[in-house]
Amino acid sequence: MFDIVMACRRKDLGVLRVTIPRLREFIPHQQCVIFTASENLGLFSLRLGPHVQLVDEDRVIPSMTLRCLRSRGTLPGFPEGAGWYFQQFLKYSYPFLFPDAERFLIWDADTIPLRPMSVFGDGGESLLTPAYPGAAQPPPGVRLDDQTLKILERATLPHKEYFENYELLLREACSWGTSFISQHMPIQTGVLRAMLRQIDKNIPGPEHWAWKILKNLRGSSGNLFSEYEFYAQFSLRHAPQSHRVRPLAWSRGGRLEGPASSHAVQLEAWARDLDFVAVEAWNSPSRRRLLRLFHMLPASWRNKLRRGI
C-alpha cells in the first residue's frame, strides 16, 4: 500500500471534495497526505474528513516557507509564481517526513480519477504516463473558447526549459522527445532520494536541496522546473527496471458545471472515454474573462505582466 500526496490551496477545496472519494474508490491507498497553509488546516479537516492527513506546509522544508520564497526568489514571474515552485518542493519532501515509505503517488489536487487505475504494477514498478496529445481536447460535452484551446495545446507539448534545467542540475543528458507531465506521478522513494543527492552533490554548499534547485534554474519563462519531468527523466535513466511507461487517456479541459448533484452524471459520461480529467483553475469562466482582457492589452504590457513587473 502507498500514500497519495498533494499540495493544496484553499481554492482547491471544491474539486478536492469530488476527488478524494474517487481516489479512495479507484486508486486504493493507505492515506492521503495534504500539504497546505496553517490557516487552512481547520477548514480542510472539517470538509475532507479524518481519512486525510494534513501537514502545515511551513514546517516541511528547513529554512523555506512560502513567504520567505516570495521575498527571496528572483526567478521570472516572482513573487506571484513562488507558490508554483513551493508546492513541487513540498511533494518531493514526503520521503523525509515519512522515511519508512518505499513509494508514494503524487496527484494534482485539481485532477479527478474517472475509473479504476493502477499506478504501480504487479511487481511494484511505477507506471509512468506520458503526456497525451488528446489532453488538449476537452471532455465530451465541454465547449472551450479558442484562447483556452490554444493554452491547452501548448501545455501538452514538451517544455524545453524543463529539459535544459534537468541537464544543468543533474549534469547528464536526458530524452527531449517525451513529456511526462500527466497530473500524477508514482514515485519510488529510493530513486527520488538518489536524484536529490545527485543535485546536492553537483551544487556544493550547505543549503537545502530545494534552495539549490531554485537558485540554479536558468531561463526566461515562468516555468523552469517540473517535479514530474525531472523524476521521470532520472528514473528511466537510472532505474528502468522499476519503472514502466504506459499510456492513459485524459484531458486537461474539464469543467464541472451546474449543481454538485449533477456532477456524478457528468463524470460518468467522461469515464466512457477517459481515465482521469483535470479541472484546472484557468478554465473557470472568471479566468477566461481575465485572459480575454489580458490579450486586449498592448504587447509591451503583456510582456511586463508575464515577467511579474
Secondary structure, 3 states (H helix, E strand, C coil): CCEEEEECCHHHHHHHHHHHHHHHHHCCCCCEEEEECHHHHHHHHHHHCCCEEEEEHHHCECCECHHHHHHHCCCCCCCCCHHHHHHHHHHHCHHHHCCCCCEEEEECCCEEECCCCCCECCCCCEEECCCCHHHHCCCCCCCCCHHHHHHHHHHCCCCHHHHHHHHHHHCCCCCCCCCCCCCEEEEEHHHHHHHHHHHHHHCCCCCCHHHHHHHHCCCCCCCCCCHHHHHHHHHHHHCHHHEEECCCCEECECCCCCCHHHHHHHHHHHHCCCCEEEECHHHCHHHHHHHHHHCCCCHHHHHHHHCCC
